[in-house]
Amino acid sequence: MTPRSSVPFLVVVSGPSGVGKTTLIDRLLATDSLTRRCVTATTRAPRNGENEGEHYFFVSRDRFEAMKAGELVEWAEVHGESYGVPRAYLDKQRAAGFDVVLNIDIQGGDRVKQVFPDALMVFILPPTFDALEARLRGRGDLPAEDFAVRLANARTELAAASRYEYLVVNDDLDRAARELGAIVVAERARRVRKVDGFAGRTDR
């Protein structure tokens, strides 16, 4: 791992469904050795190829409910299953020197920012709403009612983009990936993120 002189932080990445968040995060993780993906807890069963602690922490419903008492930073229910961000995982990765990247909706992003005020907030935008609609329609795997819900949710999410510190327009995947990576690298250079011994030095 590349040595670092900055305090590890969380990178919250939000944006509407179909905007390319997962692909951009994959690019960041593949090119930046100081980042790690957030592993969430879930009540759903593992799918083929999914490993405990690598893709998710698979827990029972009873265990998940108990974790809400203080072990989860935020949680939500999606399609009848619960998902949440374990604080212990975030603390462990940061203690090991990694910035943790969270692919999360705007409500979850708000909650993370409340708990971790130093979290870096990045919102991924489509080039236009029509382009986003075309991208969702092009998937061809969404029932009409689900498609309508996703479009409505996208309008709500796009309206919340102003709450984020950085906006990345995903009109070109390579350019957007470079921009996201540059944002993370630049954040590490901010004075407030420097570890003791670096922030106040004047002998350089």
MIDREN-70330 format. One record per residue (C-alpha): residue number from 1; residue in one letter; x, y, z. Coordinates in pm, 1 decimal, m for minus. Layout:
N
+-----+----+----------+----------+----------+
:   i : aa :        x :        y :        z :
+-----+----+----------+----------+----------+
: NUM :  a :        X :        Y :        Z :
...
+-----+----+----------+----------+----------+
This chain:
204
+-----+----+----------+----------+----------+
:   i : aa :        x :        y :        z :
+-----+----+----------+----------+----------+
:   1 :  m :      0.0 :      0.0 :      0.0 :
:   2 :  t :    120.3 :    350.9 :    m80.7 :
:   3 :  p :    225.6 :    538.2 :    238.1 :
:   4 :  r :     m4.5 :    823.4 :    332.4 :
:   5 :  s :     21.9 :   1139.6 :    537.0 :
:   6 :  s :   m349.4 :   1217.2 :    556.2 :
:   7 :  v :   m621.8 :   1095.9 :    790.2 :
:   8 :  p :   m836.5 :    827.9 :    618.0 :
:   9 :  f :  m1190.4 :    936.7 :    538.0 :
:  10 :  l :  m1515.2 :    809.2 :    389.3 :
:  11 :  v :  m1605.1 :    871.4 :     25.9 :
:  12 :  v :  m1982.7 :    881.4 :    m22.4 :
:  13 :  v :  m2086.2 :    833.4 :   m385.7 :
:  14 :  s :  m2452.8 :    890.7 :   m470.0 :
:  15 :  g :  m2659.3 :    939.1 :   m782.0 :
:  16 :  p :  m2971.0 :    808.2 :   m954.3 :
:  17 :  s :  m3007.5 :    448.9 :  m1068.9 :
:  18 :  g :  m2843.3 :    393.7 :  m1406.4 :
:  19 :  v :  m2597.2 :    682.5 :  m1382.3 :
:  20 :  g :  m2291.4 :    453.6 :  m1356.8 :
:  21 :  k :  m2194.8 :    481.0 :   m989.1 :
:  22 :  t :  m2085.7 :    118.1 :   m952.9 :
:  23 :  t :  m1867.7 :    127.4 :  m1264.4 :
:  24 :  l :  m1697.4 :    449.4 :  m1155.5 :
:  25 :  i :  m1635.5 :    312.7 :   m806.1 :
:  26 :  d :  m1489.1 :     m5.5 :   m955.8 :
:  27 :  r :  m1249.3 :    209.0 :  m1159.5 :
:  28 :  l :  m1148.1 :    405.5 :   m849.1 :
:  29 :  l :  m1084.7 :     92.9 :   m642.9 :
:  30 :  a :   m881.0 :    m62.7 :   m923.7 :
:  31 :  t :   m651.7 :    238.9 :   m960.9 :
:  32 :  d :   m620.7 :    374.1 :   m606.0 :
:  33 :  s :   m452.5 :    144.3 :   m355.1 :
:  34 :  l :   m561.0 :    359.5 :    m61.8 :
:  35 :  t :   m932.3 :    293.5 :   m115.2 :
:  36 :  r :  m1154.4 :      6.8 :     m5.8 :
:  37 :  r :  m1516.2 :    m68.4 :    m89.1 :
:  38 :  c :  m1763.7 :    m56.3 :    198.7 :
:  39 :  v :  m1894.7 :   m402.6 :    280.4 :
:  40 :  t :  m2252.8 :   m382.7 :    405.7 :
:  41 :  a :  m2458.1 :   m615.5 :    621.6 :
:  42 :  t :  m2768.6 :   m771.6 :    469.6 :
:  43 :  t :  m3047.0 :  m1009.7 :    558.5 :
:  44 :  r :  m3069.3 :  m1162.0 :    210.3 :
:  45 :  a :  m2914.9 :  m1496.7 :    128.1 :
:  46 :  p :  m2578.6 :  m1514.0 :    m52.5 :
:  47 :  r :  m2590.2 :  m1548.0 :   m430.0 :
:  48 :  n :  m2355.7 :  m1764.4 :   m634.3 :
:  49 :  g :  m2002.3 :  m1632.2 :   m610.0 :
:  50 :  e :  m2067.0 :  m1407.1 :   m309.7 :
:  51 :  n :  m1840.3 :  m1451.3 :     m9.3 :
:  52 :  e :  m1896.1 :  m1354.9 :    353.4 :
:  53 :  g :  m1702.7 :  m1042.4 :    446.7 :
:  54 :  e :  m1601.6 :   m974.7 :     87.0 :
:  55 :  h :  m1929.7 :   m892.4 :    m82.8 :
:  56 :  y :  m2158.9 :   m864.5 :    221.6 :
:  57 :  f :  m2189.9 :   m959.5 :    584.7 :
:  58 :  f :  m2482.1 :  m1202.0 :    576.1 :
:  59 :  v :  m2684.9 :  m1188.8 :    896.6 :
:  60 :  s :  m3022.5 :  m1306.4 :   1023.6 :
:  61 :  r :  m3312.8 :  m1066.5 :   1061.9 :
:  62 :  d :  m3286.3 :  m1089.9 :   1438.6 :
:  63 :  r :  m2917.3 :  m1008.9 :   1426.7 :
:  64 :  f :  m2978.1 :   m716.4 :   1191.0 :
:  65 :  e :  m3244.2 :   m572.3 :   1421.0 :
:  66 :  a :  m3000.1 :   m596.3 :   1711.6 :
:  67 :  m :  m2733.0 :   m416.7 :   1506.6 :
:  68 :  k :  m2964.7 :   m116.8 :   1467.2 :
:  69 :  a :  m2908.4 :    m37.1 :   1834.1 :
:  70 :  g :  m2570.1 :    118.1 :   1759.5 :
:  71 :  e :  m2366.8 :   m104.3 :   1531.1 :
:  72 :  l :  m2498.6 :     38.8 :   1202.5 :
:  73 :  v :  m2426.7 :    387.3 :   1071.6 :
:  74 :  e :  m2736.7 :    372.8 :    850.2 :
:  75 :  w :  m2974.3 :    112.2 :    712.7 :
:  76 :  a :  m3257.9 :     70.5 :    464.0 :
:  77 :  e :  m3498.0 :   m191.2 :    332.4 :
:  78 :  v :  m3480.7 :   m275.8 :    m37.6 :
:  79 :  h :  m3714.8 :   m526.2 :   m202.5 :
:  80 :  g :  m3802.1 :   m680.7 :    131.4 :
:  81 :  e :  m3444.1 :   m723.9 :    253.8 :
:  82 :  s :  m3245.5 :   m506.1 :    494.9 :
:  83 :  y :  m2907.8 :   m350.5 :    421.5 :
:  84 :  g :  m2687.5 :   m149.2 :    655.9 :
:  85 :  v :  m2338.8 :     m5.0 :    698.6 :
:  86 :  p :  m2150.8 :   m155.3 :    997.2 :
:  87 :  r :  m1954.4 :    109.2 :   1183.9 :
:  88 :  a :  m1697.6 :   m147.8 :   1300.8 :
:  89 :  y :  m1602.0 :   m222.4 :    939.5 :
:  90 :  l :  m1553.7 :    146.9 :    860.7 :
:  91 :  d :  m1344.2 :    199.4 :   1173.6 :
:  92 :  k :  m1129.4 :   m105.6 :   1099.2 :
:  93 :  q :  m1052.6 :      0.3 :    741.6 :
:  94 :  r :   m975.5 :    357.9 :    839.9 :
:  95 :  a :   m749.4 :    238.6 :   1121.7 :
:  96 :  a :   m563.0 :     31.5 :    862.5 :
:  97 :  g :   m506.0 :    344.5 :    652.7 :
:  98 :  f :   m776.2 :    313.0 :    387.9 :
:  99 :  d :  m1038.8 :    554.1 :    260.3 :
: 100 :  v :  m1370.6 :    367.2 :    242.8 :
: 101 :  v :  m1598.4 :    419.2 :    m58.6 :
: 102 :  l :  m1973.8 :    392.0 :     m4.2 :
: 103 :  n :  m2220.0 :    351.8 :   m293.5 :
: 104 :  i :  m2527.0 :    485.8 :   m119.2 :
: 105 :  d :  m2853.7 :    674.5 :   m175.5 :
: 106 :  i :  m2909.5 :   1033.2 :    m68.8 :
: 107 :  q :  m3085.1 :    942.4 :    257.0 :
: 108 :  g :  m2798.7 :    714.5 :    352.2 :
: 109 :  g :  m2551.7 :    981.3 :    246.5 :
: 110 :  d :  m2717.4 :   1233.3 :    475.4 :
: 111 :  r :  m2694.5 :    991.9 :    766.4 :
: 112 :  v :  m2328.3 :    910.4 :    701.2 :
: 113 :  k :  m2247.8 :   1282.2 :    686.1 :
: 114 :  q :  m2418.0 :   1332.8 :   1022.4 :
: 115 :  v :  m2211.1 :   1058.7 :   1185.5 :
: 116 :  f :  m1888.2 :   1136.9 :    995.6 :
: 117 :  p :  m1883.2 :   1513.2 :    923.5 :
: 118 :  d :  m1548.8 :   1477.6 :    744.5 :
: 119 :  a :  m1693.6 :   1239.1 :    483.0 :
: 120 :  l :  m1627.5 :   1338.8 :    122.0 :
: 121 :  m :  m1958.6 :   1371.3 :    m65.5 :
: 122 :  v :  m1961.2 :   1310.6 :   m442.5 :
: 123 :  f :  m2274.8 :   1305.7 :   m658.2 :
: 124 :  i :  m2272.7 :   1142.4 :  m1002.2 :
: 125 :  l :  m2486.7 :   1320.3 :  m1261.3 :
: 126 :  p :  m2605.7 :   1204.5 :  m1603.7 :
: 127 :  p :  m2528.4 :   1440.0 :  m1894.6 :
: 128 :  t :  m2904.9 :   1502.2 :  m1924.8 :
: 129 :  f :  m3219.4 :   1353.5 :  m1776.6 :
: 130 :  d :  m3313.1 :   1223.9 :  m2121.6 :
: 131 :  a :  m2980.7 :   1040.5 :  m2137.9 :
: 132 :  l :  m3049.6 :    879.8 :  m1800.7 :
: 133 :  e :  m3398.0 :    774.8 :  m1911.7 :
: 134 :  a :  m3255.0 :    623.3 :  m2228.7 :
: 135 :  r :  m2991.0 :    437.8 :  m2029.1 :
: 136 :  l :  m3252.0 :    288.1 :  m1796.4 :
: 137 :  r :  m3479.4 :    201.8 :  m2086.2 :
: 138 :  g :  m3190.0 :     39.7 :  m2267.7 :
: 139 :  r :  m3144.5 :   m213.6 :  m1988.8 :
: 140 :  g :  m3463.6 :   m381.8 :  m2103.1 :
: 141 :  d :  m3503.5 :   m572.1 :  m1774.6 :
: 142 :  l :  m3734.3 :   m336.5 :  m1585.9 :
: 143 :  p :  m4112.7 :   m383.2 :  m1569.0 :
: 144 :  a :  m4303.7 :    m69.0 :  m1665.4 :
: 145 :  e :  m4401.3 :      9.6 :  m1306.6 :
: 146 :  d :  m4042.7 :    m27.6 :  m1182.6 :
: 147 :  f :  m3919.0 :    193.2 :  m1464.4 :
: 148 :  a :  m4163.1 :    468.0 :  m1367.9 :
: 149 :  v :  m4059.6 :    443.6 :  m1001.1 :
: 150 :  r :  m3691.5 :    471.2 :  m1089.4 :
: 151 :  l :  m3752.4 :    779.2 :  m1303.0 :
: 152 :  a :  m3950.8 :    944.0 :  m1022.8 :
: 153 :  n :  m3678.0 :    857.4 :   m772.1 :
: 154 :  a :  m3414.5 :    993.9 :  m1010.2 :
: 155 :  r :  m3586.1 :   1334.1 :  m1020.1 :
: 156 :  t :  m3589.0 :   1345.4 :   m639.5 :
: 157 :  e :  m3225.1 :   1241.5 :   m616.3 :
: 158 :  l :  m3107.8 :   1490.3 :   m877.4 :
: 159 :  a :  m3279.2 :   1767.7 :   m683.5 :
: 160 :  a :  m3060.0 :   1676.3 :   m383.2 :
: 161 :  a :  m2732.2 :   1704.4 :   m574.4 :
: 162 :  s :  m2674.6 :   2055.3 :   m438.7 :
: 163 :  r :  m2616.5 :   1907.2 :    m92.8 :
: 164 :  y :  m2300.0 :   1735.0 :   m217.5 :
: 165 :  e :  m1952.9 :   1888.4 :   m225.9 :
: 166 :  y :  m1852.8 :   1757.4 :   m568.5 :
: 167 :  l :  m2051.1 :   1683.9 :   m884.6 :
: 168 :  v :  m1918.2 :   1450.6 :  m1153.4 :
: 169 :  v :  m2102.1 :   1434.8 :  m1485.7 :
: 170 :  n :  m2076.9 :   1085.9 :  m1632.4 :
: 171 :  d :  m2094.6 :   1182.7 :  m1998.6 :
: 172 :  d :  m1770.6 :    999.0 :  m2075.3 :
: 173 :  l :  m1675.5 :    706.2 :  m1852.5 :
: 174 :  d :  m1298.8 :    744.9 :  m1878.4 :
: 175 :  r :  m1309.6 :   1117.8 :  m1809.3 :
: 176 :  a :  m1557.1 :   1079.0 :  m1521.7 :
: 177 :  a :  m1342.7 :    805.3 :  m1365.1 :
: 178 :  r :  m1033.2 :   1026.3 :  m1382.9 :
: 179 :  e :  m1226.6 :   1313.2 :  m1228.8 :
: 180 :  l :  m1352.6 :   1101.4 :   m939.7 :
: 181 :  g :  m1000.7 :    975.4 :   m874.6 :
: 182 :  a :   m861.0 :   1328.5 :   m888.6 :
: 183 :  i :  m1118.2 :   1447.5 :   m633.9 :
: 184 :  v :  m1017.5 :   1177.2 :   m387.0 :
: 185 :  v :   m646.4 :   1246.2 :   m432.1 :
: 186 :  a :   m698.2 :   1621.2 :   m393.2 :
: 187 :  e :   m896.9 :   1568.6 :    m72.9 :
: 188 :  r :   m599.8 :   1389.5 :     81.4 :
: 189 :  a :   m393.1 :   1702.7 :     28.4 :
: 190 :  r :   m631.1 :   1928.9 :    218.9 :
: 191 :  r :   m468.9 :   2072.8 :    529.7 :
: 192 :  v :   m752.9 :   1963.0 :    757.5 :
: 193 :  r :   m698.7 :   1600.3 :    654.0 :
: 194 :  k :   m325.4 :   1592.9 :    725.8 :
: 195 :  v :   m199.8 :   1391.2 :   1021.0 :
: 196 :  d :    m24.7 :   1559.6 :   1312.7 :
: 197 :  g :    329.9 :   1641.9 :   1217.8 :
: 198 :  f :    243.6 :   1728.3 :    858.8 :
: 199 :  a :    m30.4 :   1992.1 :    882.8 :
: 200 :  g :    170.1 :   2240.7 :   1086.5 :
: 201 :  r :    523.3 :   2191.6 :    952.8 :
: 202 :  t :    705.2 :   2497.8 :    823.1 :
: 203 :  d :   1051.5 :   2351.8 :    767.6 :
: 204 :  r :    984.7 :   2223.2 :    415.2 :
+-----+----+----------+----------+----------+
